Amino acid sequence: MLFKIKHLPSPIAILIFLTLGCGKEKKSDDCIDEDAITPEAPCIKIYAPVCGCNDITYGNSCEATNAGVLRWTLGPCKN
């Protein structure tokens, strides 16, 4: 017995779903998470510089985190 599928989505509907339904995906090589930027968040005033993945030196890891930086290394950037 063969079944006939009557309601297949059109290719255009599939394309629209994939385009709009996926949302904003983060790549593994992203450096800044714009949703995590919180410049008004408090940080301790201890100078322990870190070099962000964007080659900007931040006063400490808290400041880098508040700037939305996802990865950093200890010490100032070597610009």
N, C-alpha and C positions, 0 to 999 in steps of 0.2 A: 504494500500500500504506500503510495507516495503522498507526501504532505506538501502543500503549496503554501509558502510563506507569503501572506498578503500584505504585511505592513513592514516593508524594509525601509529604513531611513534613506533619504536621497543623499547622494554624495555631497551636495551643498550643505545639507543639514549637518552631516558628519564634520565637514570642514569648519563650519561655524562653531560647533561644539568644541572641537579641538582648539580652535583659536581663542575662544572666550572662556572655555571651561578650565583651561590649564592654569590660569592665573600667573602670578609672578613667581618664577622659579629662580632659586639662587644657584649659581654655579659654584663649584668647589673652589674655583680660583678667585672668587670675589674677595675684595679687600675691605670694603666699607658696607656695613648694613645700615642703610638709611633709616630703617624703622627703629634702630637702636640708638640713634643720636639723641642724647639728652644733655645739652650743654648746661642746664640749670641744676643738674644732679650734683650733690656735694661730694667732694673728694678731700682726703687728708692732704696737708701741705708738706709732704715729705718729698724731697727731690730724689727720685730714683729713676732716671731717664730710661725710656724705652724707644726703640725705633719701630714705627708702624710699617706695615706692609706697603704703605703709600709713601715711604721715605720721608716722613715727617717725624721729628723728635717730639715726644710728649713728656711732660714732667714726671709722670709715673703711669703705671698700668691702669689706674682708675680714670685718669684723664683720657687715655687712649680708648678705653671702653666707652666712656661718655661721648666720644667723638664718633662712635660707631665702628671703630677699627676692630677687625676680627682676629688679626694675627700681628705679633710684634716680637722683637728680640730685645734682650736686655742691653742697655747702653744706648748712647745717642747714635743717631745716624751718621754715617761717614760721608758727608756731602762734599 
